């Protein structure tokens, strides 16, 4: 018997394209990316909104431009408003400083904050060269050129009115040299006594104490050697030194003095800052308050 043919085929049927090719080759490939089809899709999906072509969206471009303009205008207005208020506040604070006493400025927290903030650059410009950036003093080959301001030891005192007066009129320390009036031995003895007093051992130097009492040292430093705030005479019983605390340094100060005119003397001069309008009254007030607060502001261990 002849082999039966499939029910759906005939001898006369011709092969179709699908029958003549494998299935995965029976379909036409997608057009290449360079075809007009893909170029059209790219033009639709990613239009250049800001290019002056017919494909741009003028409404969207206008809205984005308007948004940028509003952001810029708002930023400018906020900046102007801030600086206008800042200037008005500064003018208000300056007027208060000119009218209020130093004690009242210290009592007003906002005004005090403004005063300290604006006094810092004044101190850096007019005071730091001698007193140091943080009020730590300035050491030279002739000793401490300017006093330490960031500790609790004051030649006069830290009463705010006295600080103001010192800045206005300046200050000039004075101590005569004793090399022509005392013998070398007496100077050595009194230097040892002063050194011992700073260590709490003054009783161990009776010879030096005798010279100290007889040579005129008590006229400024007092019989107890604790100094005089009114004269600006230093306290010799502590370990805080205006110049040098070594035995040789003490001998030098006793020998040549302070501002005595001797070529080897210690120098201690502070100019007037009101003279010649170097600083106006508000600036001087600010500096007086700033200096009174330096021990709190500096957070610096004094150099003795």
C-alpha positions as CSV (number, residue, x, y, z in Angstrom):
1,X,0.0,0.0,0.0
2,X,1.2,3.4,-0.8
3,X,2.3,5.6,2.1
4,X,-0.6,8.0,2.9
5,X,0.1,11.7,2.4
6,X,-0.7,14.4,4.9
7,X,-4.3,15.5,4.8
8,X,-3.5,19.1,4.2
9,X,-1.0,18.8,1.5
10,X,-1.2,18.2,-2.2
11,X,1.4,17.5,-4.8
12,X,0.7,20.6,-6.6
13,X,1.4,22.9,-3.6
14,X,4.4,25.2,-4.0
15,X,6.8,26.0,-1.2
16,X,6.1,29.3,0.7
17,X,8.8,31.6,1.9
18,X,8.3,30.4,5.5
19,X,8.8,26.8,4.4
20,X,12.0,27.7,2.4
21,X,13.8,29.5,5.3
22,X,14.4,28.8,9.0
23,X,12.0,30.4,11.3
24,X,14.5,32.9,12.8
25,X,15.3,34.1,9.3
26,X,11.8,34.4,8.1
27,X,11.3,38.0,9.2
28,X,12.8,41.1,7.9
29,X,15.4,42.8,10.3
30,X,14.6,46.1,12.0
31,X,15.8,49.2,10.2
32,X,19.3,50.4,11.1
33,X,19.7,53.3,13.6
34,X,20.6,55.6,10.8
35,X,17.3,55.2,9.1
36,X,14.8,58.0,8.8
37,X,12.5,56.2,11.2
38,X,15.0,56.5,14.1
39,X,15.9,60.0,13.2
40,X,12.3,61.0,13.4
41,X,11.9,59.2,16.8
42,X,14.9,61.0,18.2
43,X,13.6,64.4,17.0
44,X,10.3,63.6,18.8
45,X,11.7,62.2,22.1
46,X,14.5,64.7,22.7
47,X,13.6,68.1,21.2
48,X,16.0,71.0,21.7
49,X,13.6,73.4,23.5
50,X,16.0,76.4,23.2
51,X,17.1,76.0,19.6
52,X,15.3,78.5,17.3
53,X,13.8,75.7,15.0
54,X,10.3,74.7,14.1
55,X,10.6,71.6,16.3
56,X,11.2,73.6,19.5
57,X,8.3,74.1,22.0
58,X,8.0,77.9,22.4
59,X,5.5,77.7,25.3
60,X,7.7,75.4,27.4
61,X,10.8,77.5,26.6
62,X,9.0,80.6,27.8
63,X,7.9,79.0,31.0
64,X,11.4,77.7,31.8
65,X,12.9,81.2,31.0
66,X,10.2,82.8,33.2
67,X,11.0,80.4,36.1
68,X,14.8,81.2,35.9
69,X,14.0,84.9,35.8
70,X,11.8,84.6,38.9
71,X,14.4,82.7,40.8
72,X,17.1,85.3,40.0
73,X,14.8,88.2,40.9
74,X,13.8,86.5,44.2
75,X,17.5,85.9,45.1
76,X,18.4,89.5,44.4
77,X,15.5,90.9,46.4
78,X,16.2,88.6,49.4
79,X,19.9,89.7,49.3
80,X,19.0,93.4,49.1
81,X,16.4,93.0,51.9
82,X,19.0,91.2,54.1
83,X,21.8,93.8,53.6
84,X,19.3,96.7,54.0
85,X,18.2,95.3,57.4
86,X,21.8,94.5,58.3
87,X,22.8,98.1,57.5
88,X,19.8,99.5,59.5
89,X,20.7,97.3,62.5
90,X,24.3,98.4,62.4
91,X,23.3,102.0,62.3
92,X,21.0,101.5,65.2
93,X,23.7,99.7,67.2
94,X,26.3,102.4,66.4
95,X,23.8,105.1,67.6
96,X,23.3,103.2,70.9
97,X,27.0,102.8,71.5
98,X,27.5,106.6,71.0
99,X,24.8,107.4,73.6
100,X,25.1,104.6,76.2
101,X,27.6,104.3,78.9
102,X,30.1,101.4,78.8
103,X,28.3,99.6,81.7
104,X,25.0,99.8,79.8
105,X,26.6,98.4,76.6
106,X,27.9,95.5,78.7
107,X,24.4,94.9,80.1
108,X,22.7,94.7,76.6
109,X,23.5,91.2,75.2
110,X,22.7,91.9,71.6
111,X,24.6,95.2,71.7
112,X,27.5,93.5,73.4
113,X,27.6,90.8,70.8
114,X,27.7,93.4,68.0
115,X,30.4,95.4,69.9
116,X,32.7,92.4,70.4
117,X,32.2,91.3,66.7
118,X,33.0,94.7,65.3
119,X,35.9,95.3,67.8
120,X,37.8,92.2,66.8
121,X,39.1,93.7,63.5
122,X,39.9,97.0,65.3
123,X,42.0,95.1,67.8
124,X,43.8,93.2,65.0
125,X,44.5,96.5,63.1
126,X,45.5,98.7,66.0
127,X,46.6,96.6,69.0
128,X,47.8,93.1,67.9
129,X,51.2,94.3,66.6
130,X,52.2,95.1,70.2
131,X,49.9,93.0,72.4
132,X,49.6,89.9,70.2
133,X,46.7,88.6,68.2
134,X,45.0,87.1,71.3
135,X,46.4,89.6,73.8
136,X,49.3,87.3,74.8
137,X,51.9,90.1,74.7
138,X,54.9,90.5,72.4
139,X,58.3,89.4,73.5
140,X,61.4,91.2,72.1
141,X,65.1,91.2,73.0
142,X,64.4,94.0,75.5
143,X,61.7,92.0,77.3
144,X,57.9,91.9,77.0
145,X,57.2,94.9,74.8
146,X,53.5,95.2,75.7
147,X,51.6,93.7,78.6
148,X,49.6,90.5,78.4
149,X,45.9,91.4,78.1
150,X,44.3,87.9,78.3
151,X,45.0,87.1,81.9
152,X,43.6,88.4,85.1
153,X,46.6,90.4,86.1
154,X,46.4,94.2,85.3
155,X,49.0,96.9,85.8
156,X,46.2,99.3,86.6
157,X,42.9,97.5,86.7
158,X,40.4,96.2,84.3
159,X,37.7,98.6,85.3
160,X,36.1,99.4,82.0
161,X,36.4,103.2,82.5
162,X,40.1,102.9,83.2
163,X,40.6,100.8,80.0
164,X,38.8,103.5,78.1
165,X,40.9,106.2,79.6
166,X,44.1,104.3,78.8
167,X,43.1,103.9,75.1
168,X,42.2,107.6,74.9
169,X,45.3,109.0,76.5
170,X,47.9,106.3,76.2
171,X,50.2,105.0,78.9
172,X,53.9,105.4,79.7
173,X,55.5,103.4,82.5
174,X,58.4,104.8,84.5
175,X,61.0,103.3,86.7
176,X,64.5,104.8,87.3
177,X,67.6,102.7,86.9
178,X,69.6,102.1,90.0
179,X,73.0,101.2,88.6
180,X,74.4,104.6,89.5
181,X,72.9,104.7,93.0
182,X,73.3,101.2,94.3
183,X,76.3,98.9,94.3
184,X,76.5,95.8,92.2
185,X,76.2,93.8,95.4
186,X,73.1,95.7,96.6
187,X,71.5,95.2,93.2
188,X,72.2,91.5,93.3
189,X,70.7,91.2,96.8
190,X,67.5,93.1,96.0
191,X,67.1,91.1,92.7
192,X,67.4,87.9,94.7
193,X,64.8,89.2,97.2
194,X,62.4,90.1,94.4
195,X,62.9,86.6,92.8
196,X,62.3,84.9,96.2
197,X,59.2,87.0,96.9
198,X,57.6,85.7,93.7
199,X,58.1,82.2,95.0
200,X,56.9,83.0,98.5
201,X,60.4,82.8,100.0
202,X,61.1,86.5,100.6
203,X,62.1,85.9,104.2
204,X,65.1,83.9,103.1
205,X,66.7,87.1,101.6
206,X,67.0,89.5,104.5
207,X,69.8,91.4,102.9
208,X,67.8,92.1,99.8
209,X,64.8,93.1,101.8
210,X,66.9,95.7,103.6
211,X,67.9,97.2,100.3
212,X,64.3,97.1,99.0
213,X,63.1,99.1,102.0
214,X,65.9,101.7,102.0
215,X,66.4,102.3,98.2
216,X,63.0,103.8,97.5
217,X,61.3,100.7,96.0
218,X,58.4,100.9,98.4
219,X,57.4,104.3,97.0
220,X,55.8,102.6,94.1
221,X,55.6,98.9,95.0
222,X,54.6,99.4,98.6
223,X,56.1,97.8,101.7
224,X,54.4,94.5,101.0
225,X,55.6,94.7,97.4
226,X,52.1,94.1,96.0
227,X,52.3,97.1,93.7
228,X,50.0,100.0,93.1
229,X,47.1,99.9,90.6
230,X,46.8,103.7,90.6
231,X,50.5,104.1,89.6
232,X,50.7,101.0,87.4
233,X,53.5,99.5,89.6
234,X,53.6,95.8,89.3
235,X,52.9,93.2,92.0
236,X,56.3,91.6,92.9
237,X,54.8,88.9,95.0
238,X,53.2,86.8,92.3
239,X,54.9,85.0,89.4
240,X,53.5,87.2,86.7
241,X,56.3,89.2,85.1
242,X,56.0,92.4,83.2
243,X,59.4,91.8,81.5
244,X,61.6,88.9,82.5
245,X,61.4,86.7,85.6
246,X,64.9,85.3,85.5
247,X,67.5,86.5,88.0
248,X,69.5,88.1,85.2
249,X,66.3,89.8,83.8
250,X,65.4,91.2,87.2
251,X,69.0,92.6,87.6
252,X,68.7,94.2,84.2
253,X,65.4,96.0,85.1
254,X,66.8,97.2,88.4
255,X,70.0,98.4,86.8
256,X,68.6,100.2,83.8
257,X,64.9,100.9,84.7
258,X,61.9,101.4,82.5
259,X,61.7,104.3,80.0
260,X,64.6,105.9,82.0
261,X,66.5,107.1,78.9
262,X,69.3,104.6,79.3
263,X,70.2,102.7,76.1
264,X,69.6,99.4,77.9
265,X,66.3,100.3,79.6
266,X,63.0,98.5,79.2
267,X,60.5,100.2,76.8
268,X,56.9,100.5,77.8
269,X,55.0,103.1,75.8
270,X,51.4,103.1,74.5
271,X,50.2,105.9,72.3
272,X,47.0,107.8,72.5
273,X,44.4,106.6,70.1
274,X,42.2,109.6,70.3
275,X,45.0,112.0,69.3
276,X,44.9,112.7,65.6
277,X,41.6,110.9,65.3
278,X,43.3,107.6,65.0
279,X,40.0,106.1,66.4
280,X,36.6,107.7,66.9
281,X,34.8,107.5,70.3
282,X,32.7,104.5,69.3
283,X,35.7,102.5,68.2
284,X,37.5,103.4,71.5
285,X,34.5,102.2,73.5
286,X,34.4,99.0,71.5
287,X,38.1,98.3,72.2
288,X,37.7,99.0,75.9
289,X,34.9,96.5,76.1
290,X,36.8,94.0,73.9
291,X,40.0,94.2,76.1
292,X,37.9,93.8,79.3
293,X,36.5,90.5,77.8
294,X,39.8,89.2,76.4
295,X,40.4,86.8,79.3
296,X,37.1,85.1,78.4
297,X,37.5,85.4,74.6
298,X,41.1,84.2,74.3
299,X,41.0,80.9,76.1
300,X,44.7,81.2,76.3
301,X,47.0,80.3,79.2
302,X,49.0,83.4,80.0
303,X,52.8,83.3,79.5
304,X,54.5,84.2,82.8
